Amino acid sequence: MPTLRIEHDTNECIGCGACEAVCPEFFEMVQKSEFKAHLKGSKKVYEKETLETKDAKNVKEAIDSCPVTCIHLFENNKKVA
């Protein structure tokens, strides 16, 4: 089974909530200094939240719904979306 990694660039996120609307199993909106999306269960690496998973169900829909393209999907370290 391939290794999948989801990356969410929190600096680019505008907090529109589209990702949470289509993919609530991975994304939630949180209030810190600003209201932004959070990748559930992720690790913070610099300005990006990263999460390794075996199932990225609905993540491609979240990627497509993001108006600032701050969500990315990698399979075996190769960007696929």
Buried (B, 14 or more C-beta within 10 A) or exposed (E): EEEBBBBBBBEBBBBBBBBBEBBEEBBBBEEEEEEBBBBBEBEEEEEBBBBEBEEBEBBBBBBEBBEEEBBBBBEEEEEEB
